[in-house]
Amino acid sequence: MSQLLRDAVVKPDQANGPICIRPADVSDMERLSIYFTGLSMTTRNKRFMGARADIARVAAECVARAGHPDHFTLLAELRQEGYGTIIGETIYVYDAATRHGEFAISVADVFQRRGLGLQMMNAMERRASDLGHEMIAAETARANAEMRGLAKKAGFADTGLGDWQSVHFAKRLPPVASAR
Ligand SMILES: CC(C)(COP(=O)(O)OP(=O)(O)OC[C@H]1O[C@@H](n2cnc3c(N)ncnc32)[C@H](O)[C@@H]1OP(=O)(O)O)[C@@H](O)C(=O)NCCC(=O)NCCS
């Protein structure tokens, strides 16, 4: 079992068990594939900014990040009776050339709008900060009100670099010493 992140246990809210946010590893590939397959078409299309048929391959790419020092995937897992069900994920990739991290995120449809996305963003930022990264940026469709709202709530600002279809936003991370 992967090590849990600091402060990673999320309030169960209306869920039927504790929810943990933890790094993914190779043993998560099949369950991550099941998670992506179970998303509604709308959520899946928003997550991948278009249709993706090769879900198993996407899941494999996500868990492959576990072996890279500057990339990671975090999973939100609902724990019930000793079994974990993935209910959210965020993937983070660092670009050494531009010196910023980029991410994508999703939360299972029935768990959306309960604060889990924000908790995952916070966990991702802490981990990126621990890696010494100073800036996180992302892009989403201009029509994606959920992601734009989540980014704003997490303290990201519009960089103005988007176009009529997309919005780019970024956040400078606090130095490690004051990030805690
Ligand atoms: C974007 C997403 C991850 C948000 O996850 P979530 O768990 O629902 O988000 P939270 O409950 O933490 O919401 C945090 C804030 O985001 C904003 N937000 C979330 N859902 C929203 C919606 N449907 N409309 C407008 N704002 C929304 C709100 O500001 C919210 O705070 P509030 O509930 O206090 O108003 C989720 O909607 C999702 O999986 N969407 C599909 C995939 C996607 O679009 N990914 C982004 C591209 S990679």
The ligand as an SDF file (V2000), in Angstrom:
LIG
                    3D

 48 50  0  0  0  0  0  0  0  0999 V2000
  -13.3410   20.1930  -11.8440 C   0  0  0  0  0  0  0  0  0  0  0  0
  -13.6060   19.1150  -10.7790 C   0  0  0  0  0  0  0  0  0  0  0  0
  -12.3450   18.2720  -10.5780 C   0  0  0  0  0  0  0  0  0  0  0  0
  -13.9830   19.8230   -9.4600 C   0  0  0  0  0  0  0  0  0  0  0  0
  -14.0420   18.8320   -8.4460 O   0  0  0  0  0  0  0  0  0  0  0  0
  -15.0370   18.9730   -7.1980 P   0  0  0  0  0  0  0  0  0  0  0  0
  -14.6810   17.9580   -6.2080 O   0  0  0  0  0  0  0  0  0  0  0  0
  -16.4340   18.9550   -7.7110 O   0  0  0  0  0  0  0  0  0  0  0  0
  -14.6980   20.4430   -6.6980 O   0  0  0  0  0  0  0  0  0  0  0  0
  -14.9810   21.0260   -5.2350 P   0  0  0  0  0  0  0  0  0  0  0  0
  -16.2090   20.4070   -4.6630 O   0  0  0  0  0  0  0  0  0  0  0  0
  -13.7350   20.9330   -4.4460 O   0  0  0  0  0  0  0  0  0  0  0  0
  -15.3240   22.5450   -5.5740 O   0  0  0  0  0  0  0  0  0  0  0  0
  -14.4200   23.5790   -5.2750 C   0  0  0  0  0  0  0  0  0  0  0  0
  -14.9070   24.8420   -5.9680 C   0  0  0  0  0  0  0  0  0  0  0  0
  -14.8700   24.6750   -7.3860 O   0  0  0  0  0  0  0  0  0  0  0  0
  -15.9560   25.4210   -7.9670 C   0  0  0  0  0  0  0  0  0  0  0  0
  -16.8940   24.4990   -8.6160 N   0  0  0  0  0  0  0  0  0  0  0  0
  -16.9610   23.1500   -8.4900 C   0  0  0  0  0  0  0  0  0  0  0  0
  -17.9510   22.6670   -9.2710 N   0  0  0  0  0  0  0  0  0  0  0  0
  -18.5070   23.7300   -9.8910 C   0  0  0  0  0  0  0  0  0  0  0  0
  -19.5600   23.8710  -10.8290 C   0  0  0  0  0  0  0  0  0  0  0  0
  -20.2630   22.8050  -11.2760 N   0  0  0  0  0  0  0  0  0  0  0  0
  -19.8590   25.1100  -11.2650 N   0  0  0  0  0  0  0  0  0  0  0  0
  -19.1660   26.1920  -10.8410 C   0  0  0  0  0  0  0  0  0  0  0  0
  -18.1400   26.1310   -9.9450 N   0  0  0  0  0  0  0  0  0  0  0  0
  -17.8330   24.9020   -9.4820 C   0  0  0  0  0  0  0  0  0  0  0  0
  -16.6310   26.1310   -6.8250 C   0  0  0  0  0  0  0  0  0  0  0  0
  -15.9850   27.3740   -6.6310 O   0  0  0  0  0  0  0  0  0  0  0  0
  -16.3430   25.2010   -5.6720 C   0  0  0  0  0  0  0  0  0  0  0  0
  -16.4310   25.8140   -4.4310 O   0  0  0  0  0  0  0  0  0  0  0  0
  -17.8940   25.8880   -3.6940 P   0  0  0  0  0  0  0  0  0  0  0  0
  -18.4850   24.5060   -3.7460 O   0  0  0  0  0  0  0  0  0  0  0  0
  -17.5640   26.3390   -2.2980 O   0  0  0  0  0  0  0  0  0  0  0  0
  -18.6870   26.8840   -4.4890 O   0  0  0  0  0  0  0  0  0  0  0  0
  -14.8270   18.2090  -11.1790 C   0  0  0  0  0  0  0  0  0  0  0  0
  -15.9230   19.0380  -11.4780 O   0  0  0  0  0  0  0  0  0  0  0  0
  -14.5240   17.3130  -12.3680 C   0  0  0  0  0  0  0  0  0  0  0  0
  -14.0350   16.1890  -12.2210 O   0  0  0  0  0  0  0  0  0  0  0  0
  -14.8340   17.8250  -13.5800 N   0  0  0  0  0  0  0  0  0  0  0  0
  -14.6130   17.0140  -14.8050 C   0  0  0  0  0  0  0  0  0  0  0  0
  -13.1400   16.9010  -15.1640 C   0  0  0  0  0  0  0  0  0  0  0  0
  -12.5420   18.2660  -15.4440 C   0  0  0  0  0  0  0  0  0  0  0  0
  -13.1890   19.1820  -15.9320 O   0  0  0  0  0  0  0  0  0  0  0  0
  -11.2450   18.3930  -15.1460 N   0  0  0  0  0  0  0  0  0  0  0  0
  -10.5390   19.6260  -15.4230 C   0  0  0  0  0  0  0  0  0  0  0  0
   -9.7280   19.5510  -16.6650 C   0  0  0  0  0  0  0  0  0  0  0  0
   -8.2650   18.6170  -16.3840 S   0  0  0  0  0  0  0  0  0  0  0  0
  1  2  1  0
  2  3  1  0
  2  4  1  0
  2 36  1  0
  4  5  1  0
  5  6  1  0
  6  7  2  0
  6  8  1  0
  6  9  1  0
  9 10  1  0
 10 11  2  0
 10 12  1  0
 10 13  1  0
 13 14  1  0
 14 15  1  0
 15 16  1  0
 15 30  1  0
 16 17  1  0
 17 18  1  0
 17 28  1  0
 18 19  1  0
 18 27  1  0
 19 20  2  0
 20 21  1  0
 21 22  1  0
 21 27  2  0
 22 23  1  0
 22 24  2  0
 24 25  1  0
 25 26  2  0
 26 27  1  0
 28 29  1  0
 28 30  1  0
 30 31  1  0
 31 32  1  0
 32 33  2  0
 32 34  1  0
 32 35  1  0
 36 37  1  0
 36 38  1  0
 38 39  2  0
 38 40  1  0
 40 41  1  0
 41 42  1  0
 42 43  1  0
 43 44  2  0
 43 45  1  0
 45 46  1  0
 46 47  1  0
 47 48  1  0
M  END
$$$$
